[in-house]
Amino acid sequence: MKWLQEFKTFAVRGNVVDMAVGIVIGAAFGKIVSSFVADVIMPPIGLLIGGVDFSKLVITIKKATETTAAVTLNYGNFIQTIIDFTIIAFAIFMVVKAINTLKRKEAAKPSEPPLPSPEVILLTDIRDILRKG
């Protein structure tokens, strides 16, 4: 029963929950970026290079027969994956850069000095009286 309590403590720790939320949001963000690349970025690029659909770019290593499927090298999918990765990496870079900028602005703000404790105030008053005296 002790291991169950340890697991519960581990599973509900803030870091684990934060990580789970990050993974779910990251997966959704990946889908958004993949759709952006496939549906918005790639059609104009395909049009610019003559209407080529990257996903259909293949090299046939062995032609299909009646009993076996063709063996192909799908380099178009590889190009698509590289473009997806580049755009996702750039998007993440921009998010991290924005967060770092906000952190620097927050760190640059002058903070008010903490108020002295009553003991410090009393000792300062005693020091000032002794200087006058």
C-alpha positions as CSV (number, residue, x, y, z in Angstrom):
1,M,0.0,0.0,0.0
2,K,3.0,2.3,0.6
3,W,4.0,2.2,-3.1
4,L,0.5,3.3,-4.0
5,Q,0.8,6.4,-1.8
6,E,4.3,7.1,-3.3
7,F,2.9,6.8,-6.8
8,K,0.0,9.2,-5.9
9,T,2.5,11.7,-4.5
10,F,4.6,11.4,-7.6
11,A,1.7,11.7,-10.1
12,V,0.1,14.8,-8.5
13,R,3.4,16.7,-8.1
14,G,3.3,20.0,-9.8
15,N,6.1,19.2,-12.2
16,V,4.5,16.0,-13.5
17,V,1.2,17.8,-14.1
18,D,2.9,20.7,-15.7
19,M,4.8,18.3,-18.0
20,A,1.6,16.5,-18.9
21,V,-0.1,19.8,-19.8
22,G,3.0,20.8,-21.9
23,I,2.9,17.6,-23.8
24,V,-0.8,17.9,-24.6
25,I,-0.4,21.5,-25.7
26,G,2.8,20.6,-27.6
27,A,1.0,17.8,-29.5
28,A,-1.9,20.2,-30.4
29,F,0.6,22.9,-31.4
30,G,2.4,20.3,-33.6
31,K,-0.9,19.5,-35.4
32,I,-1.6,23.2,-36.0
33,V,1.9,23.8,-37.4
34,S,1.7,20.6,-39.6
35,S,-1.7,21.8,-41.0
36,F,-0.2,25.2,-41.6
37,V,2.7,23.8,-43.5
38,A,0.6,21.2,-45.5
39,D,-2.4,23.5,-46.2
40,V,-0.9,27.0,-46.4
41,I,2.8,26.9,-47.0
42,M,3.3,23.9,-49.3
43,P,0.6,24.7,-52.0
44,P,2.3,28.0,-53.0
45,I,5.7,26.4,-52.9
46,G,4.4,23.5,-55.1
47,L,2.9,26.1,-57.5
48,L,6.2,28.0,-57.7
49,I,8.1,24.9,-58.6
50,G,5.6,23.9,-61.3
51,G,2.7,22.3,-59.4
52,V,4.8,19.6,-57.8
53,D,3.1,17.8,-54.9
54,F,6.0,16.9,-52.5
55,S,4.2,13.9,-51.1
56,K,4.1,12.3,-54.5
57,L,7.8,12.6,-55.2
58,V,9.2,9.0,-55.1
59,I,11.9,6.9,-56.7
60,T,10.7,3.5,-57.6
61,I,13.3,0.9,-56.6
62,K,11.3,-2.1,-57.7
63,K,8.1,-2.0,-59.8
64,A,4.9,-3.6,-58.6
65,T,4.0,-7.0,-59.8
66,E,0.7,-8.9,-59.6
67,T,1.7,-10.3,-56.2
68,T,3.9,-7.6,-54.6
69,A,3.6,-3.9,-54.1
70,A,6.1,-1.5,-55.5
71,V,9.2,-0.7,-53.4
72,T,9.6,3.1,-53.4
73,L,11.9,5.7,-51.9
74,N,9.5,8.4,-50.7
75,Y,11.9,11.4,-50.6
76,G,9.0,13.9,-51.1
77,N,7.7,12.9,-47.6
78,F,11.2,13.5,-46.3
79,I,11.3,17.0,-47.8
80,Q,7.9,17.7,-46.3
81,T,9.1,16.5,-42.8
82,I,12.2,18.7,-43.0
83,I,10.0,21.7,-43.9
84,D,7.6,20.9,-41.0
85,F,10.5,20.6,-38.6
86,T,12.1,23.9,-39.7
87,I,8.8,25.8,-39.3
88,I,8.1,24.2,-35.9
89,A,11.6,24.8,-34.6
90,F,11.3,28.5,-35.8
91,A,8.0,28.9,-34.0
92,I,9.3,27.4,-30.8
93,F,12.4,29.7,-31.1
94,M,10.1,32.7,-31.4
95,V,8.1,31.7,-28.3
96,V,11.2,31.1,-26.2
97,K,12.7,34.4,-27.4
98,A,9.5,36.2,-26.4
99,I,9.5,34.6,-23.0
100,N,13.1,35.5,-22.4
101,T,12.4,39.1,-23.4
102,L,9.6,39.3,-20.9
103,K,11.8,37.8,-18.2
104,R,14.6,40.3,-18.9
105,K,12.1,43.2,-18.7
106,E,10.8,41.8,-15.4
107,A,14.3,41.4,-14.0
108,A,15.3,45.0,-15.2
109,K,12.5,46.6,-13.2
110,P,13.9,48.2,-10.1
111,S,12.5,46.5,-7.1
112,E,11.7,48.5,-4.0
113,P,14.1,47.8,-1.1
114,P,12.5,45.8,1.7
115,L,11.3,47.8,4.7
116,P,13.6,47.6,7.6
117,S,12.6,45.5,10.6
118,P,11.6,47.2,13.8
119,E,14.9,46.2,15.4
120,V,16.9,47.9,12.6
121,I,14.8,51.1,13.0
122,L,15.4,51.1,16.7
123,L,19.2,50.5,16.3
124,T,19.3,53.3,13.7
125,D,17.6,55.7,16.1
126,I,20.0,54.7,18.9
127,R,23.0,55.3,16.5
128,D,21.7,58.7,15.5
129,I,21.1,59.7,19.2
130,L,24.7,58.6,20.1
131,R,26.1,60.7,17.2
132,K,24.3,63.8,18.4
133,G,25.2,63.3,22.1
